[in-house]
Amino acid sequence: MRKHWIDNLRWVTVLLVLFYHVFYFYNNKGVFGGIGGFGDGPQYQDVVMYILYPWFMPLLFLLAGISARYALEKLSGKEWFRARTRKLLVPGTVGLFVFHWMTGYFNTAVAAKTGALDGVMGVGRFLLWAVSGTGPLWFIQDLWLFSLLLLLIRKLDPSDRFHDGCGRVFGGKTGMVWLLLLGVLFWAGEQLLIRSPRPESPDGLYNLYKPLFYLVPFLMGYFVFSNDAVQNVLGRYWIQLLGATLATGILLVVFTFGQDNTSPQYLGRPLNCIYGWLACLAMMAWFKARFDRTNAFAGYMTRASFGIYVVHYLVIVSLGYMMKTYTTLPPIAMYVILGVAVFTLSPLLYEIIRRIPFIRWCVLGERR
């Protein structure tokens, strides 16, 4: 039977990504991909970033690892990887030149006003737009690479002994204790970030993609959390995990608000890692226990959430940039307008693109 709680948790998390990006775009920390905040004082609305950023992308990689396990039980490695290449690599490469260059245009608009792009014309400027338009697509680019690595890792354990052993250990009577201790790997992954990235070097890109950090939850999903016994353990403790997550989240906000919550130093702190890992466990436990069902809307979101994720950032950067640059709207109006727009225009944009042959393949990785 299909595990609807995994589908539901995935599309809910994608919607949280859209919500997060509304605040991310106007953050006042000068974080890459944003246009800047409003004034020099603290922006208390940025608390959304502190609450969501530590866990929602690791959670998506966890769910991707679980889904990879289930898919490979039905498909051969070659069939699955061919499908992953079309769904992930094509939108993450070809799609940049067909659609996401428009996102890159707005991403580089501020730099163009300062004269930083003077002398870059024609094809060179278009290539710059395309590369700068990667935006949230780093997620699917990482995921394609992890899919390739997974096929190699599977060859080391063709009889699934490691996977089954994880099910016995983490799904046993003391399984919850061991699941909590897996947070050490979460913390260790954050320590692999470059603490002082060098300007005009690949260091910043490495810290954005965080391949070694995100590989950990992806493999955890495949080997550990794809076991039914482990999922059942989580489901029994959903209330306790939500309570612990709420408590640590409050502590994190109280003691760290105002700091750059995307910096390597911040992300590597024990409190951030404890909160991030507890939130991942709590969300899986909660949805396993309470949301293992579906309806028409959930079914649509299960099918559409990937495409909405792929196209949504164009709505954010275009409308967000135009309002901040060319209007005098109060900040609260900008947040409201941008929030409503990203949740309405992104699905509309997705529905338009999925109906256009070839463009659908380039941008969404869908043949039909």
Buried (B, 14 or more C-beta within 10 A) or exposed (E): EEBBBBBBBBBBBBBBBBBBBBBBBBBBBEBEBBBEBBEEEEBEBBBBBBBBBBBBBBBBBBBBBBBBBBBBEEEEBEEBBEBBBBBBBBBBBBBBBBBBBBBBBBBBBBEBEEEEBEEBEEEEBBBBBBBBBBBBBBBBBBBBBBBEBBBEBBEEEEEBEBBEEBBEBBBBEEBBEBBBEBBEBBBBBBEBBEEEBEEEEEBBEBBBBBBBBBBBBBBBBBBBBBBEBBBEBBBBBBEEBBEBBBEBBEEBBEEBBEEBBBBBEBBBBEBBBBBBBBBBBBBBBBBBBEBBEBEEEBEEBBEBBBBBBBBBBBBBBBBBBEBBEEEEEEBEEBBEBBBEBBBEBBBEBBEEBBEEEEBBBBBBBBEE
